[in-house]
Amino acid sequence: MAIDFTLADAVPANLPQLAARKINVVIGTTGWQAKESVLRKIAGDAGIGVLAASNFSLGVNIFQLAVEEATRHFAKHPEFAAWLHELHHAKKQDAPSGTALSILAGMSRVGYQRPIDVSSTRVGSIPGTHTVGFDGPSETIELTHTVRDRAVFARGALTAAKWLVGKKGWFSIRDVLRAQS
């Protein structure tokens, strides 16, 4: 088992090497997804298991499910506008983060077709905070997930790696969550 939390450019180089050695891999890096179809084929041909996610905090992934459920309801009410704000440490290079992009994709996937305002803050040493809000004429609803310690990502990656043992195919963190339900 390998856990790859390197850089976006390293994933397309690392995965074929791991696949050649029949080593399953958990990928926690974002920014390489343009090459996902090629990497899926390499993994499939090698018969390995790959679990890729933009965030390995189990809490943020459950948060995303809650956001999607709320979004389904707000999508039916055009008087509610949606927004997403995310905060991360000053050294984080991507903005919006891969997690924010996953949240946005989920909101669209469940039927929210109106524009969603997105903003990012990069400051200090914040591990990660994501807030989704829905604002109507007389009320605002906010859902927030805050990481207090980066160890949450390691714990989630280890949980995913244990789940991936002996599996073949391409998986997401949602597969792990479904198995734990």
OpenMM code with the backbone's topology and positions (N, CA, C; nanometers):
from openmm import Vec3, app, unit

residues = "MET ALA ILE ASP PHE THR LEU ALA ASP ALA VAL PRO ALA ASN LEU PRO GLN LEU ALA ALA ARG LYS ILE ASN VAL VAL ILE GLY THR THR GLY TRP GLN ALA LYS GLU SER VAL LEU ARG LYS ILE ALA GLY ASP ALA GLY ILE GLY VAL LEU ALA ALA SER ASN PHE SER LEU GLY VAL ASN ILE PHE GLN LEU ALA VAL GLU GLU ALA THR ARG HIS PHE ALA LYS HIS PRO GLU PHE ALA ALA TRP LEU HIS GLU LEU HIS HIS ALA LYS LYS GLN ASP ALA PRO SER GLY THR ALA LEU SER ILE LEU ALA GLY MET SER ARG VAL GLY TYR GLN ARG PRO ILE ASP VAL SER SER THR ARG VAL GLY SER ILE PRO GLY THR HIS THR VAL GLY PHE ASP GLY PRO SER GLU THR ILE GLU LEU THR HIS THR VAL ARG ASP ARG ALA VAL PHE ALA ARG GLY ALA LEU THR ALA ALA LYS TRP LEU VAL GLY LYS LYS GLY TRP PHE SER ILE ARG ASP VAL LEU ARG ALA GLN SER".split()
positions = [
    Vec3(0.0850, -0.1177, 0.0000),
    Vec3(0.0000, 0.0000, 0.0000),
    Vec3(0.0889, 0.1231, 0.0000),
    Vec3(0.0534, 0.2201, -0.0819),
    Vec3(0.1230, 0.3487, -0.0833),
    Vec3(0.0195, 0.4581, -0.0580),
    Vec3(0.0633, 0.5620, 0.0085),
    Vec3(-0.0203, 0.6801, 0.0293),
    Vec3(0.0545, 0.7962, -0.0333),
    Vec3(-0.0070, 0.8572, -0.1349),
    Vec3(0.0567, 0.9645, -0.2114),
    Vec3(-0.0092, 1.0980, -0.1800),
    Vec3(0.0603, 1.1795, -0.1026),
    Vec3(0.0179, 1.3160, -0.0722),
    Vec3(0.1280, 1.4093, -0.1220),
    Vec3(0.1747, 1.3874, -0.2440),
    Vec3(0.2873, 1.4634, -0.2974),
    Vec3(0.2386, 1.5890, -0.3681),
    Vec3(0.2739, 1.6031, -0.4933),
    Vec3(0.2356, 1.7187, -0.5746),
    Vec3(0.1600, 1.6708, -0.6977),
    Vec3(0.0809, 1.7612, -0.7559),
    Vec3(-0.0004, 1.7246, -0.8722),
    Vec3(0.0831, 1.6647, -0.9848),
    Vec3(0.1994, 1.7211, -1.0103),
    Vec3(0.2842, 1.6695, -1.1192),
    Vec3(0.3449, 1.5334, -1.0878),
    Vec3(0.3523, 1.4971, -0.9604),
    Vec3(0.4136, 1.3698, -0.9220),
    Vec3(0.3176, 1.2521, -0.9370),
    Vec3(0.1888, 1.2750, -0.9228),
    Vec3(0.0921, 1.1650, -0.9270),
    Vec3(0.0987, 1.0875, -1.0585),
    Vec3(0.0984, 1.1539, -1.1761),
    Vec3(0.1052, 1.0780, -1.3015),
    Vec3(0.2371, 1.0007, -1.3185),
    Vec3(0.3409, 1.0397, -1.2476),
    Vec3(0.4671, 0.9652, -1.2522),
    Vec3(0.4671, 0.8520, -1.1495),
    Vec3(0.4095, 0.8763, -1.0328),
    Vec3(0.4113, 0.7772, -0.9250),
    Vec3(0.3182, 0.6598, -0.9514),
    Vec3(0.1978, 0.6867, -0.9977),
    Vec3(0.0994, 0.5801, -1.0121),
    Vec3(0.1454, 0.4685, -1.1065),
    Vec3(0.2000, 0.4983, -1.2241),
    Vec3(0.2454, 0.3887, -1.3101),
    Vec3(0.3554, 0.3024, -1.2455),
    Vec3(0.4413, 0.3670, -1.1674),
    Vec3(0.5462, 0.2905, -1.0988),
    Vec3(0.4866, 0.1980, -0.9924),
    Vec3(0.3880, 0.2479, -0.9196),
    Vec3(0.3206, 0.1650, -0.8188),
    Vec3(0.2409, 0.0536, -0.8856),
    Vec3(0.1741, 0.0865, -0.9951),
    Vec3(0.0952, -0.0135, -1.0676),
    Vec3(0.1849, -0.1256, -1.1199),
    Vec3(0.3023, -0.0911, -1.1695),
    Vec3(0.3956, -0.1926, -1.2204),
    Vec3(0.4384, -0.2895, -1.1104),
    Vec3(0.4352, -0.2435, -0.9862),
    Vec3(0.4737, -0.3274, -0.8718),
    Vec3(0.3519, -0.3884, -0.8022),
    Vec3(0.2322, -0.3663, -0.8600),
    Vec3(0.1059, -0.4187, -0.8062),
    Vec3(0.0772, -0.3660, -0.6656),
    Vec3(0.1076, -0.2394, -0.6438),
    Vec3(0.0868, -0.1752, -0.5135),
    Vec3(-0.0365, -0.0857, -0.5213),
    Vec3(-0.1331, -0.1121, -0.4344),
    Vec3(-0.2503, -0.0255, -0.4254),
    Vec3(-0.2074, 0.1107, -0.3731),
    Vec3(-0.2860, 0.2141, -0.4072),
    Vec3(-0.2456, 0.3497, -0.3687),
    Vec3(-0.3654, 0.4357, -0.3292),
    Vec3(-0.3446, 0.5123, -0.2246),
    Vec3(-0.4381, 0.6148, -0.1793),
    Vec3(-0.3782, 0.7481, -0.2234),
    Vec3(-0.4561, 0.8278, -0.2979),
    Vec3(-0.4060, 0.9557, -0.3505),
    Vec3(-0.4811, 1.0702, -0.2835),
    Vec3(-0.4073, 1.1573, -0.2178),
    Vec3(-0.4669, 1.2718, -0.1505),
    Vec3(-0.4220, 1.4040, -0.2080),
    Vec3(-0.3704, 1.4008, -0.3279),
    Vec3(-0.3233, 1.5208, -0.3969),
    Vec3(-0.4276, 1.5613, -0.4998),
    Vec3(-0.4423, 1.6909, -0.5241),
    Vec3(-0.5343, 1.7371, -0.6284),
    Vec3(-0.4555, 1.8081, -0.7370),
    Vec3(-0.5216, 1.8346, -0.8474),
    Vec3(-0.4595, 1.9079, -0.9568),
    Vec3(-0.4103, 1.8199, -1.0702),
    Vec3(-0.4213, 1.6889, -1.0583),
    Vec3(-0.3752, 1.5946, -1.1607),
    Vec3(-0.4936, 1.5342, -1.2376),
    Vec3(-0.6161, 1.5736, -1.2053),
    Vec3(-0.7350, 1.5061, -1.2570),
    Vec3(-0.7493, 1.5116, -1.4090),
    Vec3(-0.6824, 1.6019, -1.4769),
    Vec3(-0.6879, 1.6045, -1.6238),
    Vec3(-0.6305, 1.4755, -1.6824),
    Vec3(-0.5471, 1.4070, -1.6060),
    Vec3(-0.4856, 1.2813, -1.6524),
    Vec3(-0.5530, 1.1581, -1.5911),
    Vec3(-0.6678, 1.1791, -1.5267),
    Vec3(-0.7327, 1.0694, -1.4556),
    Vec3(-0.7683, 0.9522, -1.5462),
    Vec3(-0.8187, 0.9771, -1.6663),
    Vec3(-0.8599, 0.8655, -1.7530),
    Vec3(-0.7413, 0.7760, -1.7885),
    Vec3(-0.6271, 0.8353, -1.8143),
    Vec3(-0.5062, 0.7568, -1.8446),
    Vec3(-0.4636, 0.6763, -1.7218),
    Vec3(-0.4675, 0.7394, -1.6055),
    Vec3(-0.4264, 0.6715, -1.4827),
    Vec3(-0.5236, 0.5604, -1.4447),
    Vec3(-0.6515, 0.5820, -1.4696),
    Vec3(-0.7504, 0.4761, -1.4435),
    Vec3(-0.7201, 0.3526, -1.5290),
    Vec3(-0.6838, 0.3763, -1.6542),
    Vec3(-0.6517, 0.2631, -1.7434),
    Vec3(-0.5278, 0.1894, -1.6944),
    Vec3(-0.4266, 0.2624, -1.6559),
    Vec3(-0.3037, 0.2000, -1.6037),
    Vec3(-0.3356, 0.1162, -1.4808),
    Vec3(-0.4136, 0.1717, -1.3882),
    Vec3(-0.4501, 0.0989, -1.2664),
    Vec3(-0.5340, -0.0244, -1.3001),
    Vec3(-0.6289, -0.0075, -1.3917),
    Vec3(-0.7135, -0.1201, -1.4313),
    Vec3(-0.6350, -0.2312, -1.4975),
    Vec3(-0.5446, -0.1935, -1.5880),
    Vec3(-0.4621, -0.2934, -1.6562),
    Vec3(-0.3725, -0.3687, -1.5577),
    Vec3(-0.3280, -0.2998, -1.4529),
    Vec3(-0.2399, -0.3621, -1.3538),
    Vec3(-0.3183, -0.4392, -1.2475),
    Vec3(-0.4484, -0.4151, -1.2399),
    Vec3(-0.5300, -0.4848, -1.1411),
    Vec3(-0.5070, -0.4372, -0.9988),
    Vec3(-0.4805, -0.3072, -0.9836),
    Vec3(-0.4597, -0.2544, -0.8488),
    Vec3(-0.5826, -0.1745, -0.8037),
    Vec3(-0.5851, -0.1432, -0.6763),
    Vec3(-0.6875, -0.0570, -0.6208),
    Vec3(-0.6328, 0.0829, -0.6027),
    Vec3(-0.7132, 0.1829, -0.6382),
    Vec3(-0.6768, 0.3236, -0.6203),
    Vec3(-0.7944, 0.3925, -0.5524),
    Vec3(-0.7641, 0.4675, -0.4485),
    Vec3(-0.8655, 0.5488, -0.3833),
    Vec3(-0.8153, 0.6920, -0.3858),
    Vec3(-0.8857, 0.7777, -0.4587),
    Vec3(-0.8456, 0.9180, -0.4733),
    Vec3(-0.9525, 1.0073, -0.4127),
    Vec3(-0.9063, 1.1077, -0.3395),
    Vec3(-0.9994, 1.2030, -0.2781),
    Vec3(-0.9309, 1.3381, -0.2644),
    Vec3(-1.0097, 1.4438, -0.2694),
    Vec3(-0.9542, 1.5773, -0.2520),
    Vec3(-0.9325, 1.6101, -0.1053),
    Vec3(-0.9931, 1.5320, -0.0167),
    Vec3(-0.9807, 1.5579, 0.1264),
    Vec3(-1.0068, 1.4269, 0.2009),
    Vec3(-0.9208, 1.3927, 0.2950),
    Vec3(-0.9354, 1.2674, 0.3687),
    Vec3(-0.9915, 1.2848, 0.5087),
    Vec3(-1.0357, 1.4041, 0.5416),
    Vec3(-1.1075, 1.4220, 0.6676),
    Vec3(-1.2431, 1.3534, 0.6514),
    Vec3(-1.2696, 1.2535, 0.7336),
    Vec3(-1.3992, 1.1870, 0.7243),
    Vec3(-1.5108, 1.2866, 0.7553),
    Vec3(-1.4847, 1.3784, 0.8483),
    Vec3(-1.5843, 1.4795, 0.8834),
    Vec3(-1.6204, 1.5698, 0.7675),
    Vec3(-1.5195, 1.6147, 0.6901),
    Vec3(-1.5512, 1.7042, 0.5778),
    Vec3(-1.6278, 1.6296, 0.4692),
    Vec3(-1.6039, 1.5011, 0.4560),
    Vec3(-1.6781, 1.4242, 0.3560),
    Vec3(-1.8224, 1.4013, 0.3988),
    Vec3(-1.8445, 1.3824, 0.5273),
    Vec3(-1.9817, 1.3744, 0.5787),
    Vec3(-2.0474, 1.5126, 0.5684),
    Vec3(-1.9703, 1.6186, 0.5957),
    Vec3(-2.0171, 1.7566, 0.5786),
    Vec3(-2.0645, 1.7779, 0.4355),
    Vec3(-1.9885, 1.7287, 0.3389),
    Vec3(-2.0272, 1.7463, 0.1991),
    Vec3(-2.1596, 1.6763, 0.1698),
    Vec3(-2.1808, 1.5597, 0.2274),
    Vec3(-2.3102, 1.4921, 0.2096),
    Vec3(-2.4240, 1.5770, 0.2675),
    Vec3(-2.3996, 1.6392, 0.3842),
    Vec3(-2.5006, 1.7260, 0.4462),
    Vec3(-2.5270, 1.8489, 0.3593),
    Vec3(-2.4200, 1.9073, 0.3034),
    Vec3(-2.4355, 2.0229, 0.2145),
    Vec3(-2.5181, 1.9839, 0.0923),
    Vec3(-2.4910, 1.8686, 0.0359),
    Vec3(-2.5663, 1.8248, -0.0820),
    Vec3(-2.7135, 1.8048, -0.0492),
    Vec3(-2.7420, 1.7496, 0.0679),
    Vec3(-2.8819, 1.7308, 0.1071),
    Vec3(-2.9505, 1.8661, 0.1242),
    Vec3(-2.8853, 1.9606, 0.1896),
    Vec3(-2.9422, 2.0950, 0.2044),
    Vec3(-2.9607, 2.1602, 0.0674),
    Vec3(-2.8631, 2.1438, -0.0192),
    Vec3(-2.8672, 2.2044, -0.1519),
    Vec3(-2.9871, 2.1535, -0.2326),
    Vec3(-3.0185, 2.0250, -0.2204),
    Vec3(-3.1355, 1.9701, -0.2907),
    Vec3(-3.2610, 2.0509, -0.2582),
    Vec3(-3.2745, 2.0877, -0.1324),
    Vec3(-3.3931, 2.1623, -0.0895),
    Vec3(-3.3868, 2.3081, -0.1358),
    Vec3(-3.2704, 2.3728, -0.1199),
    Vec3(-3.2581, 2.5133, -0.1596),
    Vec3(-3.2652, 2.5313, -0.3110),
    Vec3(-3.2304, 2.4296, -0.3860),
    Vec3(-3.2373, 2.4389, -0.5324),
    Vec3(-3.3800, 2.4660, -0.5794),
    Vec3(-3.4777, 2.4233, -0.5013),
    Vec3(-3.6193, 2.4402, -0.5370),
    Vec3(-3.6732, 2.5789, -0.5003),
    Vec3(-3.5902, 2.6608, -0.4372),
    Vec3(-3.6348, 2.7916, -0.3890),
    Vec3(-3.5440, 2.9002, -0.4448),
    Vec3(-3.5816, 2.9589, -0.5581),
    Vec3(-3.4943, 3.0558, -0.6246),
    Vec3(-3.4658, 3.1819, -0.5437),
    Vec3(-3.5406, 3.2058, -0.4377),
    Vec3(-3.5134, 3.3238, -0.3559),
    Vec3(-3.3895, 3.3062, -0.2670),
    Vec3(-3.3333, 3.1844, -0.2629),
    Vec3(-3.2124, 3.1593, -0.1844),
    Vec3(-3.0907, 3.1497, -0.2762),
    Vec3(-2.9958, 3.2369, -0.2529),
    Vec3(-2.8684, 3.2342, -0.3258),
    Vec3(-2.7671, 3.1575, -0.2415),
    Vec3(-2.6707, 3.0950, -0.3088),
    Vec3(-2.5701, 3.0137, -0.2386),
    Vec3(-2.4318, 3.0756, -0.2506),
    Vec3(-2.3503, 3.0502, -0.1497),
    Vec3(-2.2114, 3.0944, -0.1509),
    Vec3(-2.1248, 2.9925, -0.0778),
    Vec3(-1.9974, 2.9953, -0.1085),
    Vec3(-1.8998, 2.9084, -0.0427),
    Vec3(-1.7758, 2.9922, -0.0124),
    Vec3(-1.7299, 2.9843, 0.1107),
    Vec3(-1.6049, 3.0507, 0.1480),
    Vec3(-1.5148, 2.9478, 0.2134),
    Vec3(-1.3896, 2.9469, 0.1710),
    Vec3(-1.2942, 2.8540, 0.2308),
    Vec3(-1.1704, 2.9282, 0.2756),
    Vec3(-1.1154, 2.8834, 0.3892),
    Vec3(-0.9946, 2.9415, 0.4463),
    Vec3(-0.8894, 2.8323, 0.4613),
    Vec3(-0.7657, 2.8670, 0.4249),
    Vec3(-0.6533, 2.7742, 0.4409),
    Vec3(-0.5289, 2.8537, 0.4763),
    Vec3(-0.4251, 2.7816, 0.5127),
    Vec3(-0.2969, 2.8424, 0.5500),
    Vec3(-0.2361, 2.9201, 0.4330),
    Vec3(-0.1495, 3.0121, 0.4659),
    Vec3(-0.0922, 3.1037, 0.3665),
    Vec3(-0.0101, 3.0323, 0.2600),
    Vec3(0.0421, 2.9129, 0.2890),
    Vec3(0.1269, 2.8419, 0.1919),
    Vec3(0.0474, 2.7558, 0.0937),
    Vec3(-0.0832, 2.7434, 0.1152),
    Vec3(-0.1642, 2.6626, 0.0233),
    Vec3(-0.1681, 2.7310, -0.1124),
    Vec3(-0.1363, 2.6552, -0.2168),
    Vec3(-0.1202, 2.7150, -0.3487),
    Vec3(-0.2489, 2.7245, -0.4290),
    Vec3(-0.3401, 2.6287, -0.4133),
    Vec3(-0.4599, 2.6317, -0.4968),
    Vec3(-0.5720, 2.7094, -0.4276),
    Vec3(-0.6425, 2.7856, -0.5079),
    Vec3(-0.7578, 2.8620, -0.4595),
    Vec3(-0.8561, 2.8781, -0.5741),
    Vec3(-0.9744, 2.8246, -0.5660),
    Vec3(-1.0254, 2.7508, -0.4520),
    Vec3(-0.9584, 2.6144, -0.4370),
    Vec3(-0.9697, 2.5592, -0.3187),
    Vec3(-0.9085, 2.4293, -0.2890),
    Vec3(-0.9800, 2.3169, -0.3623),
    Vec3(-0.9145, 2.2019, -0.3696),
    Vec3(-0.9781, 2.0843, -0.4280),
    Vec3(-1.1054, 2.0466, -0.3538),
    Vec3(-1.1041, 2.0648, -0.2224),
    Vec3(-1.2240, 2.0352, -0.1432),
    Vec3(-1.3372, 2.1299, -0.1808),
    Vec3(-1.3066, 2.2587, -0.1944),
    Vec3(-1.4094, 2.3550, -0.2341),
    Vec3(-1.4659, 2.3188, -0.3713),
    Vec3(-1.3800, 2.2800, -0.4634),
    Vec3(-1.4272, 2.2412, -0.5969),
    Vec3(-1.5153, 2.1170, -0.5899),
    Vec3(-1.4811, 2.0231, -0.5022),
    Vec3(-1.5646, 1.9032, -0.4838),
    Vec3(-1.7012, 1.9394, -0.4266),
    Vec3(-1.7013, 2.0314, -0.3304),
    Vec3(-1.8281, 2.0759, -0.2725),
    Vec3(-1.9137, 2.1415, -0.3805),
    Vec3(-1.8538, 2.2292, -0.4607),
    Vec3(-1.9277, 2.2962, -0.5686),
    Vec3(-1.9833, 2.1954, -0.6689),
    Vec3(-1.9012, 2.0986, -0.7062),
    Vec3(-1.9465, 1.9968, -0.8016),
    Vec3(-2.0649, 1.9191, -0.7445),
    Vec3(-2.0581, 1.8881, -0.6165),
    Vec3(-2.1687, 1.8169, -0.5519),
    Vec3(-2.2958, 1.8990, -0.5498),
    Vec3(-2.2821, 2.0284, -0.5241),
    Vec3(-2.3999, 2.1154, -0.5226),
    Vec3(-2.4645, 2.1210, -0.6608),
    Vec3(-2.3844, 2.1281, -0.7638),
    Vec3(-2.4383, 2.1268, -0.9010),
    Vec3(-2.5004, 1.9917, -0.9337),
    Vec3(-2.4324, 1.8860, -0.8937),
    Vec3(-2.4785, 1.7505, -0.9238),
    Vec3(-2.6177, 1.7236, -0.8663),
    Vec3(-2.6485, 1.7825, -0.7504),
    Vec3(-2.7796, 1.7570, -0.6892),
    Vec3(-2.8861, 1.8568, -0.7321),
    Vec3(-2.8527, 1.9463, -0.8268),
    Vec3(-2.9565, 2.0274, -0.8881),
    Vec3(-2.9526, 2.1765, -0.8655),
    Vec3(-2.8502, 2.2293, -0.7999),
    Vec3(-2.8438, 2.3752, -0.7823),
    Vec3(-2.7835, 2.4335, -0.9091),
    Vec3(-2.8658, 2.5028, -0.9887),
    Vec3(-2.8226, 2.5513, -1.1195),
    Vec3(-2.7935, 2.7008, -1.1235),
    Vec3(-2.8168, 2.7707, -1.0131),
    Vec3(-2.7890, 2.9143, -1.0093),
    Vec3(-2.6418, 2.9378, -0.9754),
    Vec3(-2.5922, 3.0571, -1.0003),
    Vec3(-2.4517, 3.0860, -0.9665),
    Vec3(-2.4262, 3.0691, -0.8173),
    Vec3(-2.3081, 3.0213, -0.7837),
    Vec3(-2.2636, 3.0065, -0.6450),
    Vec3(-2.1395, 3.0927, -0.6295),
    Vec3(-2.1477, 3.1941, -0.5453),
    Vec3(-2.0333, 3.2815, -0.5213),
    Vec3(-1.9283, 3.2048, -0.4409),
    Vec3(-1.8036, 3.2104, -0.4852),
    Vec3(-1.6946, 3.1382, -0.4191),
    Vec3(-1.5850, 3.2365, -0.3832),
    Vec3(-1.5360, 3.2268, -0.2599),
    Vec3(-1.4227, 3.3091, -0.2190),
    Vec3(-1.3256, 3.2245, -0.1377),
    Vec3(-1.1989, 3.2624, -0.1447),
    Vec3(-1.0922, 3.1897, -0.0762),
    Vec3(-1.0070, 3.2871, 0.0026),
    Vec3(-0.9648, 3.2448, 0.1190),
    Vec3(-0.8726, 3.3215, 0.2016),
    Vec3(-0.7523, 3.2342, 0.2308),
    Vec3(-0.6327, 3.2910, 0.2145),
    Vec3(-0.5079, 3.2217, 0.2459),
    Vec3(-0.4340, 3.3080, 0.3476),
    Vec3(-0.4273, 3.2576, 0.4718),
    Vec3(-0.3671, 3.3382, 0.5776),
    Vec3(-0.3200, 3.2481, 0.6919),
    Vec3(-0.2139, 3.2869, 0.7575),
    Vec3(-0.1684, 3.2179, 0.8779),
    Vec3(-0.1456, 3.0693, 0.8586),
    Vec3(-0.1913, 2.9899, 0.9554),
    Vec3(-0.1670, 2.8448, 0.9529),
    Vec3(-0.2968, 2.7653, 0.9633),
    Vec3(-0.4065, 2.8197, 0.9137),
    Vec3(-0.5375, 2.7537, 0.9192),
    Vec3(-0.5323, 2.6234, 0.8391),
    Vec3(-0.5603, 2.5073, 0.9025),
    Vec3(-0.5598, 2.3811, 0.8270),
    Vec3(-0.6690, 2.3744, 0.7211),
    Vec3(-0.7866, 2.4284, 0.7513),
    Vec3(-0.8937, 2.4274, 0.6520),
    Vec3(-1.0295, 2.4513, 0.7149),
    Vec3(-1.1020, 2.5471, 0.6606),
    Vec3(-1.2397, 2.5742, 0.7011),
    Vec3(-1.3208, 2.5980, 0.5743),
    Vec3(-1.4356, 2.5323, 0.5659),
    Vec3(-1.5259, 2.5490, 0.4517),
    Vec3(-1.6631, 2.5844, 0.5054),
    Vec3(-1.7200, 2.6926, 0.4538),
    Vec3(-1.8548, 2.7348, 0.4915),
    Vec3(-1.9379, 2.7487, 0.3656),
    Vec3(-2.0536, 2.6856, 0.3682),
    Vec3(-2.1512, 2.6990, 0.2612),
    Vec3(-2.2697, 2.7727, 0.3208),
    Vec3(-2.3179, 2.8725, 0.2495),
    Vec3(-2.4316, 2.9487, 0.2984),
    Vec3(-2.5399, 2.9617, 0.1936),
    Vec3(-2.6615, 2.9767, 0.2425),
    Vec3(-2.7775, 3.0011, 0.1579),
    Vec3(-2.8451, 3.1248, 0.2148),
    Vec3(-2.8589, 3.2273, 0.1325),
    Vec3(-2.9132, 3.3536, 0.1809),
    Vec3(-3.0434, 3.3855, 0.1105),
    Vec3(-3.1476, 3.4065, 0.1904),
    Vec3(-3.2793, 3.4430, 0.1382),
    Vec3(-3.3158, 3.5842, 0.1789),
    Vec3(-3.4352, 3.6277, 0.1456),
    Vec3(-3.4759, 3.7661, 0.1719),
    Vec3(-3.4688, 3.8063, 0.3198),
    Vec3(-3.4926, 3.7119, 0.4105),
    Vec3(-3.4983, 3.7465, 0.5526),
    Vec3(-3.4221, 3.6516, 0.6428),
    Vec3(-3.3388, 3.5653, 0.5836),
    Vec3(-3.2671, 3.4673, 0.6653),
    Vec3(-3.1458, 3.4117, 0.5917),
    Vec3(-3.0509, 3.3647, 0.6715),
    Vec3(-2.9294, 3.3037, 0.6189),
    Vec3(-2.9051, 3.1727, 0.6927),
    Vec3(-2.8702, 3.0709, 0.6183),
    Vec3(-2.8349, 2.9412, 0.6749),
    Vec3(-2.6900, 2.9157, 0.6388),
    Vec3(-2.6083, 2.8777, 0.7372),
    Vec3(-2.4670, 2.8486, 0.7135),
    Vec3(-2.4337, 2.7105, 0.7676),
    Vec3(-2.3565, 2.6371, 0.6900),
    Vec3(-2.3012, 2.5084, 0.7310),
    Vec3(-2.1492, 2.5221, 0.7241),
    Vec3(-2.0800, 2.4862, 0.8325),
    Vec3(-1.9348, 2.5046, 0.8383),
    Vec3(-1.8662, 2.3796, 0.8894),
    Vec3(-1.7548, 2.3480, 0.8265),
    Vec3(-1.6652, 2.2423, 0.8751),
    Vec3(-1.5290, 2.3056, 0.8975),
    Vec3(-1.4719, 2.2831, 1.0157),
    Vec3(-1.3417, 2.3386, 1.0502),
    Vec3(-1.2478, 2.2275, 1.0931),
    Vec3(-1.1318, 2.2216, 1.0310),
    Vec3(-1.0267, 2.1287, 1.0735),
    Vec3(-0.9433, 2.2009, 1.1786),
    Vec3(-0.9221, 2.1357, 1.2929),
    Vec3(-0.8410, 2.1952, 1.3984),
    Vec3(-0.6989, 2.1428, 1.3996),
    Vec3(-0.6778, 2.0285, 1.3345),
    Vec3(-0.5475, 1.9629, 1.3412),
    Vec3(-0.5276, 1.8826, 1.2127),
    Vec3(-0.4140, 1.8988, 1.1492),
    Vec3(-0.3890, 1.8294, 1.0217),
    Vec3(-0.3807, 1.6773, 1.0365),
    Vec3(-0.3706, 1.6283, 1.1574),
    Vec3(-0.3667, 1.4832, 1.1789),
    Vec3(-0.4931, 1.4152, 1.1275),
    Vec3(-0.6034, 1.4912, 1.1160),
    Vec3(-0.7284, 1.4353, 1.0661),
    Vec3(-0.7108, 1.3795, 0.9241),
    Vec3(-0.6258, 1.4423, 0.8451),
    Vec3(-0.6027, 1.3952, 0.7079),
    Vec3(-0.5272, 1.2628, 0.7080),
    Vec3(-0.4297, 1.2507, 0.7967),
    Vec3(-0.3538, 1.1252, 0.8086),
    Vec3(-0.4444, 1.0127, 0.8576),
    Vec3(-0.5259, 1.0403, 0.9584),
    Vec3(-0.6177, 0.9372, 1.0086),
    Vec3(-0.7125, 0.8906, 0.8987),
    Vec3(-0.7662, 0.9841, 0.8225),
    Vec3(-0.8564, 0.9469, 0.7131),
    Vec3(-0.7860, 0.8671, 0.6048),
    Vec3(-0.6626, 0.9052, 0.5721),
    Vec3(-0.5860, 0.8312, 0.4707),
    Vec3(-0.5562, 0.6893, 0.5181),
    Vec3(-0.5248, 0.6737, 0.6467),
    Vec3(-0.5006, 0.5394, 0.7007),
    Vec3(-0.6286, 0.4562, 0.7016),
    Vec3(-0.7411, 0.5183, 0.7344),
    Vec3(-0.8699, 0.4482, 0.7282),
    Vec3(-0.8970, 0.4030, 0.5850),
    Vec3(-0.8722, 0.4914, 0.4889),
    Vec3(-0.8928, 0.4569, 0.3473),
    Vec3(-0.7983, 0.3456, 0.3039),
    Vec3(-0.6721, 0.3526, 0.3473),
    Vec3(-0.5739, 0.2495, 0.3097),
    Vec3(-0.6149, 0.1125, 0.3650),
    Vec3(-0.6603, 0.1084, 0.4892),
    Vec3(-0.7057, -0.0194, 0.5468),
    Vec3(-0.8237, -0.0741, 0.4683),
    Vec3(-0.9156, 0.0146, 0.4288),
    Vec3(-1.0323, -0.0276, 0.3523),
    Vec3(-0.9922, -0.0800, 0.2145),
    Vec3(-0.8883, -0.0221, 0.1544),
    Vec3(-0.8466, -0.0544, 0.0178),
    Vec3(-0.7698, -0.1862, 0.0063),
    Vec3(-0.7226, -0.2389, 0.1186),
    Vec3(-0.6448, -0.3636, 0.1150),
    Vec3(-0.7239, -0.4730, 0.0437),
    Vec3(-0.6596, -0.5362, -0.0554),
    Vec3(-0.7195, -0.6474, -0.1280),
    Vec3(-0.8222, -0.6089, -0.2340),
    Vec3(-0.8455, -0.4791, -0.2527),
    Vec3(-0.9451, -0.4362, -0.3514),
    Vec3(-0.8779, -0.3988, -0.4832),
    Vec3(-0.9542, -0.4145, -0.5905),
    Vec3(-0.9112, -0.3735, -0.7234),
    Vec3(-1.0164, -0.2793, -0.7792),
    Vec3(-0.9704, -0.1740, -0.8467),
    Vec3(-1.0632, -0.0783, -0.9048),
    Vec3(-1.0306, 0.0622, -0.8592),
    Vec3(-1.1136, 0.1560, -0.9005),
    Vec3(-1.0944, 0.2982, -0.8696),
    Vec3(-1.2061, 0.3405, -0.7744),
    Vec3(-1.1692, 0.3979, -0.6613),
    Vec3(-1.2650, 0.4279, -0.5558),
    Vec3(-1.2517, 0.5720, -0.5081),
    Vec3(-1.3531, 0.6137, -0.4321),
    Vec3(-1.3515, 0.7455, -0.3697),
    Vec3(-1.3716, 0.7283, -0.2191),
    Vec3(-1.3573, 0.8355, -0.1474),
    Vec3(-1.3778, 0.8319, -0.0027),
    Vec3(-1.5239, 0.7981, 0.0302),
    Vec3(-1.6146, 0.8265, -0.0618),
    Vec3(-1.7553, 0.7915, -0.0383),
    Vec3(-1.7750, 0.6407, -0.0318),
    Vec3(-1.6918, 0.5658, -0.1045),
    Vec3(-1.6997, 0.4197, -0.0946),
    Vec3(-1.6650, 0.3743, 0.0471),
    Vec3(-1.5662, 0.4390, 0.1082),
    Vec3(-1.5286, 0.4077, 0.2465),
    Vec3(-1.6436, 0.4431, 0.3400),
    Vec3(-1.7025, 0.5608, 0.3214),
    Vec3(-1.8141, 0.6025, 0.4075),
    Vec3(-1.9321, 0.5077, 0.3950),
    Vec3(-1.9632, 0.4629, 0.2720),
    Vec3(-2.0739, 0.3688, 0.2526),
    Vec3(-2.0476, 0.2379, 0.3271),
    Vec3(-1.9238, 0.1922, 0.3230),
    Vec3(-1.8882, 0.0667, 0.3887),
    Vec3(-1.8990, 0.0777, 0.5411),
    Vec3(-1.8803, 0.1994, 0.5929),
    Vec3(-1.8865, 0.2195, 0.7376),
    Vec3(-2.0287, 0.2472, 0.7861),
    Vec3(-2.1235, 0.2633, 0.6939),
    Vec3(-2.2621, 0.2936, 0.7330),
    Vec3(-2.3331, 0.1706, 0.7831),
] * unit.nanometer
topology = app.Topology()
chain = topology.addChain("A")
for resn in residues:
    res = topology.addResidue(resn, chain)
    for name in ("N", "CA", "C"):
        topology.addAtom(name, app.Element.getBySymbol(name[0]), res)
